[in-house]
Amino acid sequence: MTSVEEFVEFAEAMLPRLRRTAFLLCGDWHTAEDLAQMALEKVFVSWRRIRRHDAVHAYATRTLVNTYLAHKRLKRTGEVLT
């Protein structure tokens, strides 16, 4: 099994869990789907560098949280509407 096939298998299994976690963070299913996909993209980029495949679930979850925080920082505006 190649590393790409391993990642596809991992992503199919992990996507629902990441989507639920992202929904708990942001409260919107559409944004949660986008965050989960962005997190999986970042995990794919570093898939070959992940040494311990038993810790890949924790790595993906941490990547999701970091992606959410970055998304939230970018979305913030300097004005407060009243």
N, C-alpha and C positions, 0 to 999 in steps of 0.2 A: 504494500500500500504506500503510495507516494504521500508526501507531506501535504499536497493540495487536497488529496482525497481525505486525509485525516482531518484537515481543517474544515472541509465541507461537512463531514460527519459531526464534528464538534459544533459547528455553527447551527446546524439543523436541530441539534439537541439543546443548545444553549439559548437560542433566540427567544422562545417563550419566557424563560426565566429572566432574561435581560429586559424584555419588554415589560414584564410585571414590575420589576425593580424600578425601571425608568418611570413607569406610571406612578408609583409611590412617591418618586422624587418630584415629578412635575405636575401630576394631576390631569394630564391630557393624553389620550391614547395616540393621537397623531404625532405629537411631539415625542412621545415615548417610543414609537416605532422608528422615527428618525434617529433618536439618540442611540437606540439599540443597534441600528445598522451602522452608524458612525463608529460605535465602539467595536463592532466586529471588523470593520475595515482596518482600524488601528491594530487590532489583535492579529489580523492576517499579515500586516506589514512586518510585524515582529515575531511571526509564528516560528520561524526557523531559529530565532535567538532564544526562545523560551526553553530553558534547560530542563526544568522539571515539569513534565506533563501532568503530574498529579496536582500541581498548583495552578493550572491554566484556568480553572473556574474562578479562583480568587483574582487572578490577573485580569480576566475579562470583566469581572464585577468592579474592580478598582478602576479600570479603564473607562467603564460606563460612568462612574461617579465623577471622574475627572472631566469627561466629556460634558456631562451635565453642568458642572461648575463653570467650565469655559463657555458653554452656551449661555448660561445665565449672566455671566459677566459681559458678554458681547451684546446681550439683549437690553441691558440696563441703560436707561436714558438719564440725562442730567436734569431734566425738567420734571416737576411734579404738577400734574393737572389737578385743579381744584374746582 
